[in-house]
Amino acid sequence: MKGGGFGLLGNIVIGIVGAVIGGYVFGLLGISAGGLIGAIITATVGAIILLFVVGLIKKA
């Protein structure tokens, strides 16, 4: 059964790059998320954005 993920290393890279993207997007919007929970939310939003873009590129 084939999964839809990117493997362990790919998921780690997606998470790290997503955190950077999330920080950039939150900075553009003027949103300041502090603390551990804020960092987790920022990274999650960034990873969601990145996965959305990768999904669009893979479909093309």
Buried (B, 14 or more C-beta within 10 A) or exposed (E): EEEEEEEEEEEEEBBEBBBEBBBEBBEEEEEEBEEEEEBEBBBBBBBEBBEEEEEEEEEE
